[in-house]
Every structure is written in C-alpha cells, then in structure tokens.
Amino acid sequence: MDDLLGKIQSSMNKVEELAAKIPGYAGYKQKELRREADKLLRLHVARKFEEQLHRLNDIQYTLTGKGRLASVLTLERAGMKLQLLIDRLKTASYGYAGLFDAIKVDEAALDKLYAFDAAMLEGVEKVAKLLDRLAEAAEAEERTPPEANELIRELEALNNTFSQRQDVILSQK
C-alpha cells in the first residue's frame, strides 16, 4: 500500500500540501488518500480480471470453431461469474462512512480493505493458470470439462471471498 499511497501523496500540489497543515484536515486527507489508493488498486485488479475474461472468450471462440458447443456452454457460466466479479470490483464501496453513520471507518480499516483487495490479485494468477490449462486442452481437442469445472469453482470462491469484504469494515473495533 505504501507504494501506491506514496505515489498519490507525492503528486500533491502546493495548495494541497498547505491545506494538509490545517488541524483536523490532515487526518481527513490521509483517509481520502487511502480510499483513493484502494479504489485504484481495485480498478487495477478488475482490469487484470478483464484480461482473463478476454482470454476466456478466445477459448470459447476456439471451441466453437471446433464444434464443441457443450464445452462452450460450460464456459459461458464461468464467463458470467467472472463478469460478476469484475463488476463487483469496479463498484465496491471504498470505505466511506458519512458524518452521522453508526459505523465510522478509520485508517486501520481502510488499510485492511486495501490488503483485502491486494489479495484478490492472487486470484488473477489462479484464474490465469486455469485458463492456460483450458486453452491447451481446447487446442489439443482434449476434454475440457474438468478444467472448466475447476475454473467455475475458483470463480465462485473468489466471489464468495469478495462477499466477505464488507466484514472488514463491520468488524473494526
């Protein structure tokens, strides 16, 4: 997080640096910078998953060209789950709590959100490896259901994990 947060802080202009010296504003600005860093990270993760979605579409195209429509239908389910994850990443809340909200979001919770979202990058690697195996099976005209089912299970697990993201805010002390 320090890298992305540091980049955002280093890009502050003179007016922002001066405003950061106002009592009370500095803490507020730090929260805003953490939220911005988390938002940028989530958009980066979403783009990485979009790259995998394009790969999945290419595999479906290959299978369609070979007349293997049953495999294409299975992969369509995987594509929908992957698209759902991408949409959730792009639209997830990034730690805002209003002035009168019952739950206040502090810097530690924002750091946990960032760590949670950074961990989603591991999911990109898992999906990429599964798609590598799936592409090899499709090209070799081997059976694809085992790889396709494993991909669906992984995407379901990623969506379930992302569903737990809100617990990071709700469980803060």
Secondary structure, 3 states (H helix, E strand, C coil): CHHHHHHHHHCCCHHHHHHCCCCCHHHHHHHHHHHHHHHHHHHHHHHHHHHHHHHHHHHHHHHHHCCCHHHHHHHHHHHHHHHHHHHHHHHCCCCCCCCCCCCCCCHHHHHHHHHHHHHHHHHHHHHHHHHHHHHHHHHCCCCCHHHHHHHHHHHHHHHHHHHCHHHHHHCCC
